[in-house]
Structure formats: structure tokens, C-alpha cells
Amino acid sequence: MKILLSWLNEYGDFGDPTDAAAVERVAAALTSLGLEVESIDRVGDTVDGVVTARILRLESHPDAAKVQRVYVDAGDGTELHVWCGADNISVDDIVPLATLGTAMPNGMTIERRGILGIDSEGMLCSAQELGLGEDHSGIRLLPSGTPLGVPYGEALNIQPDVLIDANVTRNRPDCWGYVGIARDLAAKLGVEFRPPTPTLHVTGAPRSAPVELLDPARCPRFTSTVISGVEVKPSADWMASRLTAAGMRPINNVVDVSNYVMLELNQPNHAYDLDTLGGGGFRVRRAADGEHLVTLDGEDRTFGTDDLLICDANDTPIGLGGVMGGLDSEISDSTTTVALEMAWFDLSPIGKTVTRTGLRSEASQRFERGVDPHGMPTAIARFVELLGETCPGLTVHDGAIDERDDEHLPPAERYTEVRIANVNRILGTSLTADDLPAILDPIGYTVSGTGDTRTVVLPTWRLDSTAEIDVIEEIARHYGYDRLGASVPKSIEPGGLTARQQRRRLVRSVLLGLGVSEAMPNPFLAPDTLAKAGLPSEAISITNPLVTEESVLRTSLRPGLLRAIAYNESHRRTGARFFEIGHVYPPSDGELPAEYEALTVVLAGEAAPAALQVWRELTATLGGGARIDQSKVPPGLHATRSATLQAGKQPLGAVGEVAPDVLAAFDVTERVAILEIDLDQFLAREPKPVQWKATSRQPSSDLDLAFKLPDSIAAEKLDKAIRQGAGKLLVDLDLFDNFRGVSVGADARSLAFRLRLQAPDRSLTDADIADVRRGVEAAAIKLGAELRS
């Protein structure tokens, strides 16, 4: 936001622009209020040597078609001759004359320069050459009656000024207008705030421009005021210079007043020529899909049903609501009556339209941050007051339209309760409730009530303020952040990993210690890859996939790891061992997928016991465990060499081998052991407390036992029975042989286990081993197994 200090002084005595200390005080106050000053530039400096002169006569030269001879008087009665290429000048016009020796801002020095042997004794200047604007199409004409021979700056009353560029953040919508900045600055510096207080005089006969709101949720308030007696002409010099300093090009008095009111009161508005307004009224509606409008910037734009159009009463689009008017809605030199439109639009849709169309304007920047929904009467009166300076016959007609939907319009009265205890707790201050009115009342947050809890009115121009914490922020800004002091918050815990993060890292350490390498396959899959892995093909489709062939999210880590094994095998590297920790996205009946973090380990060239051993190492290190249920085999795994890891009612994962048909589909010839775990569930489980166990220094003994076990009984149950029967002397159990044959019989197999026995305090005797053998045999027989001799 570019702030001209002389303009700001209209609303309070903030300091002389020529006083460096005053300028610095204003800049420091703005920064302390959160409006960080990015630059301070001096403006209004004039060019020495440029004086006013009258055109005495004009002559054409037969050999100089592009220039003419101009004879001027600079007030001393001496006739000077100047060559000039502009065609907008006439006899008796008062113009700025750069005399010989003048150093122009562009670096050029005015010297005698001849054309066709005739010297030019100076140069007539355009507005651009004098730094008065961007217009360089002709000579800058000065008001008639301007004294001759005086510096042009004195004739135009140009004064040295300061332009402050302040960064206005999104949470300060009121500061997109001069009055909002002045209000805050006056409160901060303790000066009197003088906002404009115009009075609207309605003297014309009833005449209106009707309004029809077809989408009151998007535009809950739309006003139109008919004003006649308009004379379209250039604006006053003071207004044109202020708009130029603010970065706006002066156009004519109607458009310039519209822009001035927007910059002053933060109220965008638009004046339509009522005589060319179709049907003499307005309709506000959503655009039809593909509807076109040529906007003021000359671009033919296409809109959709999410965009809001302002149309005339004949339903012809004449503007994009809250963003920009249509090209055909411009004021022309023949305009005599205008329909002044001011409206309030819902914030969020304006931002979406701007983002979608790439069309950002001064109006849209204000509407998408929030203008005052109840400030239109003041803005209308101010528009009429300013336009009346150049249109003395201006008439405001009775019958102004104020179409509104109070259900969607922010209320004019909003309140919140502020507790002084909360203020002091959050800010670290020691204020009392009686201190609040002096801080808040000057910026429009009127405080009322008694006691330690006060009622605070939230001003209509601060839609960003909705709760107590917003008021506390205003207290902090005006009390002064520098007065709050700086303190480093004390933390009970200096930071670190959560218990889950520590356990997750431990999982990775265990796997790396077992010689398993971490892999990171692509999380996107082709739709048929899941079926190849023996998994259900139902998955979440990606609307805009990076690669067309990989258009679904993975529901398992298995496909990616199998592709990694296949790739290694195709490059003659067998026996690859990989693990991956990553998110999977199985479909669910809810609105979102049942996303969770999973762990999968694949061991090429290994059988199911290798995967089971990895599982046991993880459970031994992290605590917990799960029941191995061979009656439930997950899809895609070997039917007789795999099992589900069951933790209570919920499956925790699976262990075993990948099914041969799945391996064939991925062109893998090795056996592949696999372990799959729902890592979120595994890490969330409360681990058993780790208990220290002494390492025995006594010798151990091995006992090999083979059991005939029916196929209907899972090997895991026999494993459990052996452990229970062996008692405390068992330190390790290993299934080392699985045999089927005639000697065992049909529907049964022989399982051979090696039991390692060890006592903590003595060497084992034959009797100890015999006792273990009897206990194991009894437990196996109870299960339905038979000890083989």
C-alpha cells in the first residue's frame, strides 16, 4: 500500500513531509502496528528551470511536416522560438517551458538545437517529462490565468511530499484504505483522528436503477444511486497527482473520484452510464458455463458457474462481480447521468474466481480480504461530495436502491467478551480492565461493562475480528510489542522423539541388523498389478496420475517389493532381502480411505521359517506378539506355508511364503519368504516391560524329538505345546525337519524339533533331560501328536 503523507494528513496531524524526524516517527509507528514499511521515497520535487509561458502564435514550416514553430512569452515580454511536435496546443494556452540550461529528469540538458537552420530556445514539456504522470501524448496544459514566468511547481501548487510503501497483511483489511491506516496511526501516536463526514443531499426527483439479486449468498448487498448533472472532464490537479502517486492513472473526474473513494474508504465502486445501461437496472447472478465478457482490460474472458456476473436489466453481462467491470460499461465523454453501484460480496468465492481467471484488480484485492459491509452510505456521500467539485450542477435523485439479504450479510452489531486475566496471561502484561477503553476505543473497539470481564464491540470494518483472541491481538499492537518484552518459553521436555517414533526407528534398526535392505518402491501401481500379486483389485484411482499406466494407489507394499526382487533376479542377483515402511490405502466404506503405515519384509531364496524368525526378532526387541493362525491364509500367500498374525480380534499381519502363481506372474523363480505387519497397530500396542535375564554360564544340551502330527493340527500349536511341556529349562526351540511319506501315513506329517536345554545354576543331569522329555511327550499327546521313536 503506497501512502502519501500529505494525503494521510487529511485525517490527522501526523507530521510535515519535509520534517525527516516526523517521517521517521510515522514509519516507526506503522511498523510497530504490523504495517511494515518497505520503502520511503521523496516525491513532489520539481524541475528547476521550467517556467510557465503563453503561446503567442503557431507556424508551420513547409519542410518540417512533423513539427511546428511555437512562439512563446515567458512573462518578460521577450518572444522565444521553440520547435514542438505536439498537436494539442493552441494560441493563448499556458504551458511549461524548459529554458536553456535546464537539466531534465531523464538526463537531457536543454540546449540550442537547430532544425532546418533555425534554433529552438527551449522545450515545451509533457506531463511525463515533468514527473506529473504517464501521459506523454501531448504538452501538459496549465490552467488559464496562470501567472507567467513562475516555476510550474508553484503554479500547480506542487509541494514536496513523502511516499511510504507499507506491507499490508491479509489480516488487516481495513488498512487497504487511507482512513483505516489513519485511524490506527492516530491511536498509536495520540493525535486527533478526523475521518471524512460527508452529508448526502438528495434533491432530485425520484429516479432509480432497480436491482435483482439472484444469488444473495454470494452478493447479499447491492446498492445503486442515480446521479445526474455529470460533466465528464479532467480531474482537479490535486486529485490527479494523489492518484498518480498511489500508482493509478488519472482518466477523468468520474473514474478518478471512484478510485479515490476506494483508496480513501476501502470501498470499491463503479459508476455506470445510466443512459446506456440496458433496461436501466441490474441483475446479479451466476454465470452460465462458457459465458463470455470483455473486461475493462480488453480481454475476452470465459466464465463458469462458480463466477458471479453483474448484468444489466436485460441480463447482458456488464461486469465480473467484485473483480472488474466490462469494457462496454466505461464512462464516456457524453455521459450525463450515472448509476453509482456499491456492493458487498462473499470473500471466499472472490478469491477463487481471481485464482481461476488470473484476473486480479484493486477491487478484488479488497473484496477478497473483506470490506465494510455497512460502510456504503458514507462512501456514496463521499463520492457525490468529491464529484461535485468538478460538476457544480450535480443532482442526487430520490429512490436509491439498497437490495440486501440480512441472512447472508454480516451483522452490523457484533460483540465478544474479553477477560483481563486472559489478556495478561497471553501477553504477559499486568493490565487492569479499566485500561482497556483507552487502548481499544480509539480504533473502534468500543469497551463497555464493569468488572474483570468487559464487552467489546467488534467494528464492521474489521471482519477478521471474531473472538476474544482477536481483540487481544489489537491490545498487543496498540499497547506495543516492544513493551511486552522478550522471553524464552521454558519447556519441561527439551524435545525429542515420541515413544512411537523411537519404536519405529528400532524396527528399522532390527531389520538392518538382520541384513535386510530398505527399499522405496513407487506408491502408484497399474490397476492389474494388484491382481498379479494375488490381492483384491479394488483400489483408489488417481484423477491426474504422473504416468497413465500407474493410476491407482497401492493397497499393499507387496507388489512393489516383488518387482524389486524380480528386477534384481533379472540382473543375476539372487537372494535379495528387502523391507519397506510406507503408507497403504485400502478402500473403505467411509469418505476417506483406511490409510495406515505398513511394514513388509521379503526374503528371496528363503522359506517361511526365515520370515517367522524375523517376526520373532521384532517381537523380542519391541515386546508384544501375536498368535499364528494357519487356518486363515491371506490372499496371494502360499496356502500351506503361510498364516495370519492374529492380535486379539484384529489381524496384525501375515507371515509365510508368497504363492507360486504370484511369483510366476512377477517372473521370480526363487522362493520368497514374506512378513507383512500393520505397523500403526503394532507400534500402538503397549509393549511388555523388559525384564533382565541372566546369561547362564552352564553347559547346554540338545534334545531332538520327532512327532507325527495330523494335517488338521497346525504346527504352531505343537510348537506352543512343546514350550509349555519343556518348562523353564528350554532356552531355544527349532523346527529343523518336515517329512511326509508312507512311514508316516496319509493326512499326517513328521515334524522334528531340536530343543536346547540349559539351567542357570548347574549342569544338567540325565534325569533333568528325561523329565523334560516326559513333559514334552505328555503335552504333545494331549494335543493329538505322537512321539516317533
ABEGO torsion letter per residue (X at the ends): XBBBAAAAAAAEBAEBAABAAAAAAAAAAAAAAGBBBABBBBBGBBBBGBBBBBBABBBBBAABAABBBBBBBAGAGBBBBBBBABAABBBGBBBBBBBBGBBBAAGBBBBBBBBGGBBBAEBBBBAAAAGAEABAABBBBBBBGBBBGBBAAAAAGBBBBBBBBBBBBAABAAAABAAAAAAAAAAAAGBBBBBBBBBBBBABBBBBBBBBBABAAABABBBBBBBBGBBBBBBBAAAAAAAAAAGBBBABAAAAAAAAAAAAAGBBBBBBBAAABBGGBBBBBBBBBGBBBBBAAGBBBBBBAABBBBBBAAGBBABBBGABBBAAABBBAABABBBBBBBBBBAAAAAAAAAAAGBBBAAAAAAAAEBBAAAAAAAAAAAAAAAAAABAABBBBBGBBBBBBAAABBBABBBBBBBAAAAAAAAGBABBAAAAAAAAAAAGBBBBEBEABBBBBBBAABAABABAAAAAAAAAAAAEAAAAEBBBBBBABAEEBBAAAAAAAAAAAAAAAAGBBBBBBBABBBAAAAAAAGBBABBBBBABBABAABABBBABAAAAAAAAAAAAAAAGBBGBBBBBBBBBBBBBABABBBBBBBBBBBBBGBBAAAAAAAAAAAAAAAEEEBBBBAABBBBGBBAAABBBBBBEABBAEBBEBBBAAAAAAAGBABBBBBBBBBAAAAAABBBBBBBBBBBBABBBBBBBBBBBBBAABBAAAAAAAAAAAAEAABABBBBABBBBEAAAEBGBBBBBBBBBBBBAABBBBAAAAAAAAAAAAAAAAAAGBBBBX
